[in-house]
Amino acid sequence: MKTVSFLVIVISAGLLAGLVHGMLNIAFVEPYLDTAIGIENQHKFAEGEAKDTPQFWKQFSDYRIWQKQGSIVAGAMLGMATGSLLGLVFAYSKNALPGNSEIKKAIILAIIMWAVLYFIPFLKYPANPPTVGDPSTITLRATAYALFVAFSGGGAIGFSMLYKKMKDKKFLAFAGYAGLMALAYVIMPPNPDPIKTSMDVVNGFRAISAATMTAYWITNGVILGWMWKKVKPDAVSAE
């Protein structure tokens, strides 16, 4: 393995996909955030926590601009982190993945990792707008989500190793993983915070967030596979 080429590929692929994710969030997710935060602001005005003044809206506008600009940076950081993980797993499992090209193999792996690290945890802890949630429970919510992701990721690794050792009963590995996640789904605590924002806004936010995250993982797989095909960091040099 050509270490420098490998690092350049996985980091670049993750960075580019992360930037795409950040731009998609600005275009499609942020409008839902604006709506949810607007509802929250009206609640603050009604309860006397804030005053509906030009100064308030000026500060609010400046803060939202800063947040939206930060979403690009957050997307890039997410891309480099998860892109590196995708690249490492791809390098280890490329020969075992189905598909007749690096691009197809990378897309298949990206979809698997999307399911394990994002979609399955999403079923238990779906995304909510930032205004949904008590600040006092953020540690509990973050810990529960991280544990569920760890269950899913660790279970996938363990049962994939079991899958390789099985011959005629490989389906048991899939059944075992499904059973583990069903158990985790039951025993892990639910989100403790009631949802007071309009469910139309919350459901719209969840749907578009899932769509942009799905687009991110597939984009990462496409770029990684294309770069891998062009650079071939695992090619053996002729003596």
Buried (B, 14 or more C-beta within 10 A) or exposed (E): EBEEBBEBBBBBBBBBBBBBBBBBBBEBBBEBBEBBBEBBBEBBBEEEEBEEEEEBEEEBEEEBEEBBEEBBEBBBBBBBEBBBBBBEBBBEEBEEBEBEEBBBBBBBBBBBBBBBBBBBBBEBBBBBBEBBBEEEEEEBBEEBBEBBBEBBBEBBEBBBEBBEEEEEEEEBBEEBBEEBBEEBBEEBEEBEBEEEBEEEBBEBBBBBBBEBBBBBBBBBBBBBBBBBEEBEBBEEEEE
